[in-house]
């Protein structure tokens, strides 16, 4: 199973290089087939140069451009459109996500479930320097989502998740333009009947720059997408759910067929 790590980036010159290096080194060490798709979302700093320096030495790293309109959701959707892996993980460019957790995600979606959802707020998780106001708003938002959808999972709003490519296809069309894509994807996957496993993950504050997540600006957008998926769950009578009987199949790497074994026409 090949893993595509999709990394949206805008003005992340201080972080993107080390993020790519850490992710690629860990995946190579684990011998996981991979590609890293960095989506430049209109950067005005040296983000592109940092990525291209790594593209030059590793053909598994790709740089694609989101010509516009710009926004986190648009950039991720661009990355999903061009990714070639059997599974896709959305990884933040700021280095806040752990490559060790990415490896854990890989084995979940390869062997046990169609989606790997991390939580920063369960036993075994680790969080460093999470801003207090952001933490309070995060927990309130996740509580609202849990009550509305009847979920036990408590970190829906975190972008760092992994999905089989078939899940991404089954969740289309994606409509979020900004950070609200981080709730659209997992909620659609759950509502549409895909299996998922929750694992504890770690999170650390970015080393350089400032987050572009405007909490005040994003509030109404998050609410819109949550209610949008909730209405799908409530009113569509399962029209968009995976067909009955189409269950999870553990991944098995294709077995090459020799010339002598190939079926004749």
Buried (B, 14 or more C-beta within 10 A) or exposed (E): BBBBBBBBBBBBBBBBBBBBBBBBEBBEEBEBEBBBBBBBBBBEBBBBEBBEEBBEEBEBBBBBBBEEEBBBBBBBBBBBBEBEBBBBBBBBBBBBBBBEBBBBBBBBBBEBBBBBBBBBBBEEBEBEEBEEEEEEBBBEBBEBBBEBBEBEBBBBBBBBBBBBBBBBEBBEEBBBBBBBBBBBBBBBBBBBBBBBBBBBBBBBEBEEBEBBBEBEEBEEBBBBBBEBBBEBBEEEEEEBBBEEEEEBEEBEEEEEEEEEEEEEE
